[in-house]
Amino acid sequence: MNNSFLAIVNPAAGGGRGRKLLGPALERLRAGGLEIEVAETHAPREATRIAREAYAHGVRQFISVGGDGTSYEIVNGLYPEALRGGMPTLAFLPLGTGNSFLRDFSDRGVEHAIESLLAKRTRISDVMRLKHRAGVIHCINLLSMGFTADVAARRARQFSTWGEFGYFISIFLTLARFSRRPFPVRVDGRADLDQRRALFVTFNNSKYTGGTMLIAPNAQVDSGRIEYVRWGPIGRLGLILNLPKLYDGTHVKHPLAERKSIQLAEFDLSAPLDVMVDGEVFTLQCQELSVLPGALNVVA
């Protein structure tokens, strides 16, 4: 790893808090010998364009300054081109609302991220590739359907500026429209299609979502596999009583929960639905989710 990075900054991250914290963080990094060029975003998906153009011009080291959404956009600017042009490195300055991916390595946020950059501490991470009816996207955190995605959709559409508190409000409002439905999926090429009703299904590269929700406690970012977590048709009262278990990872021990380590998921959805991908909410008709083993170098 050399000393030159492009920092792609979402100035609106964390309700604007990121802009205030960025200056001191960059000063520390530059004082430690790093050369950092800064590019700010001003519209949705602009980080994707900046990353794609920079990669095409030979940049291979990036810093995501913002939350999960910023790193999601950067990843989608790097892939699939990075599969042919050489592995990129992605570092983080977690100045946004949710920073789920980085939490797999530390709960110390910005301080840990700065220390990792100065120490040139890197590791390999897998990347997940989702094919859907309208195209292809890439992610490093998770793909989620059902209750968890419904909560994220409500938060994004109604409480996007409320921080972590917005997650809690969205959880309880989503409980009022409780839905348990099938998400037809076939894993690892098996003949049987799982059409059982579920509260949610998630496909995870890393452990956390929503900042602190330990949705996939067995996930490993460099395993070359996807951690599939499914929670069956638990009732509203049962979910309320078990809600804290989503934050300590013990929900996977519930009788209606199950987990598998897989490499491929094929979906048989009849129509598009709300999904959460690395903290971003989309309405997609998913077709296939696969893993790109060791495709990204992360500073963490």
N, C-alpha and C positions, 0 to 999 in steps of 0.2 A: 504494500500500500504506500503510494507516494503522498506528498503533502498538499496536493491540489484538489479542491472540491468545488462543486457548484451547489450552493444552497438555494433550494426552491422554497420560497416563503409564501405562506398564506397569511396575509396581514389581518384577516378577519378571524383567524383561529382563536378559540377560547374567548369569543366575544370581544376581540381586539386586544386581549391581554398579551397575546404573543408578540405584538409589535413593541410593547414596552420592555419585554424581557429579552428581546433579540439582541439589542446593542451590547449589553454587558456580556452575554454568552459569546458573541462573536469576538469581542475584545479578548476574552480568556483564550479562545481557540487560536487567534492570531498571535497572541503573546507566546503561545506554546509552539509556534512554528508552522501552523497550518496556513495555507494560502486559500482564501475563500472568496469566490465571486458570488454575488447575490442576484437572484432574479425573483421579483415579486409577481404574484398572480393577481388578477383583477376580475376574473370571471370563472365560473365553473368550467372544469376540464382544461383550464389553461396550463396547469402543471403538467398534464399529459403532453401537450404540444411542446412546452419548453424542454421537457426531458427527452422527447423524441428527437427534436432538432439538435439538442446538445450532444446526444449519443451519436447521431449521424456525423457530427463534426469532431468526433474523437474523445469526448468527455466520457469518463468511465466511473467517476466517483461523485456521488450525490449526497446531499443532506436534505432530508425532509423536515421542514420547519412548519409545524402545525400539528394536526391530529391524525387519526387513522385515515380520514378522507384524503389528506394531502399525500400520504405515502401510497395510498391506493392509486391515485392519479399518476404519480411518478412511475410506479410499477407498470402501469398500462401504457406509459410512454416508452418504456424500455423493452417490453416484450410485444411480439415475438422476435423483434430484431436482435435482441441480445443472445438468442439461441444460436445465431449465425456469426455475430460480430464480436463475441468475447464477453465474459462474465462481468457485469457491473458490480459496484459496491454501493450499498445504501446505508447511510447513517441517519440518525434521528436527533432532532431537538424537539422534544415533545411539549410544545407550547399550546396545544389545542385542548379540546374538551375530553375526547377519549383517546387513549394511547395504549390500546389493548395489546398489540404485538410486542412492544418493548417491555411490557410488564412480565413477559415470560422470563426475562433476564434479571429484572430488578424492579422494586417498587419505589426507587429513589428518583425516578423521573429525569429531569433535566440534569441534575448533578451526575447521575450515573452515565448519561449520554455524553456529557462533556469529558468525563474521566476516560470513557472508552475511546473517544476520538483522540485524545491526547496520548493515550497509551497504545494506540493503533491495535485495539483489541477486536479481532474479527472472528466470525465463524460462518459456516456454510448454512444456507437455508433453502428449503424446497420452495417451489412456487406452484400454486394450483391454477389449472386452466379450465375455464368453463365455456363450453360451446352451448349457445342458445340459438333460438330460431333466427335471430337478427344478426348474429355475429359471434365474436369470441372476446372474453375478458380474462384477465389474470388477477390473482390475489395472493396474499401471504398470511391472512388471518383466518377467515372462515366464510362459508356460504351457509345461510340459515333460512329455513322455511317454517311457517307456522307461528306459534305464539311469540317467539323471540323476534322474528321478522316483523310481526304485527306491532309489537312494542316499538321497534326501531322506526317503523313507518310513521306511527303516531307521533313519536318524538320529533322526527325530521320535519313533519308537516305542521306541527302545532307548538312544539317546545324546543326548537333548535337552539335557542339562546339561553336556555335555563341550566346548562351544565349537567352535572351528574344528577341533580335533583329532578331534571326533566325525565330521566329514565324511570325514577320511582313513580312519578305522576303517571307516566305512560303505562307502566305496568298495571297500576290499579284501574285506570280507565279501560285498558284492554280486557281486564277481567270482566268488565260489565258486558262485553260482547264476546263472550267465551266461545271459542270454536275449536273443535277437534275433528280433523278431516284427514283423508288419505293423501299421501304424497307418493304416488307410485314410483318405485325405484328398484332397479336391479343392480346388485353390487358384484364386482369382479367376474362379470360374464356368466353368472349363475342362471339357470333356466327359470327359476321362480321369480315372479314380480311381487314385491312386497306392497300390498294395497291396504294394509291395516290402517285404521285411524290412529292419529297421533296428535299430541299436543304440539310438538315440534320435532323437526329433524335438523341436525347441524352436521356439517362436513368441515373438519377443522385441521389447519396446519399448526396453529398455536393454541394455547390453553384458554386465553381470556377473551371476553367480549364485553362491550359496554363499560370498559375501563376496569371494573373489578369483579365481573361475573365469571366465575371459574367453570365455564361451560364444558370444557374438555380436559379434565385433569390429567389424562394419560397422553395427550398430544405431545409430539416432539417435532420441532421445526426442521430437523435434519434426518428424519427417519426414512424418507423416501416413500412415506405412506400417508394416508388421510385418516384422521380419527373421526369415525362416524358415530354420533350420539343420537339416540332416538328415545323420546319419552312418550309412552303410549297414552291412551285416553283417560288420564287422571281427571277427576272432577274438580270443580271450582274450589270447594272447601279443601280438598286434598292439596291442591296447588298452593293455596294460601298458607296452609300449615307447613308445607315443604319448601316455601319460597326461599328461606335462608340457606337451604342446601345448595341452591344455584350459585351461592357466593363462596361456599367452601368446598364445592366439588363432590359432596356426598350424595347429590341427587342421582348419580349413576348407580348407586346401590339400591335405589327404590325398586320394588317388585315390577313396576311397569316400565322401568328404564332399561336400556341395553346399549352396549357400545361394541364397535368392531373396528379393527385396523384394516383398511382396504386400500386399493390402488385405483379403482375405477368405479364410478357410479353412473348408471344410465337411467334417465328419467322418461316416464311415459305420461307426461302432463297433457291434459286435454286443452288447456288454455294458459295464457300467461298469469302469473300471480306475483304478489309482493315478495321479494326476497331481500335479505340483507347480505351484502358482500363487503367485508372489511369496514363495517360501520356505515356504508352507503346503502341507500334503499333504491331498488329498481323494480320495475314490473317486467318480468321476463318469462319466456317459455323455455325453461332449461332443458337441455338434451343430454349433455355428457360432461362429467367432471373427472379430470385426471390430474396426475401429479407430475411435475417436472423436477426430478430429484437433483438436489444440489445446484440449482440454477442461479442462485443469488448469493453474493457475499454481503453479510450484514455486519455493521459495527455495533456491538452490543455487549 
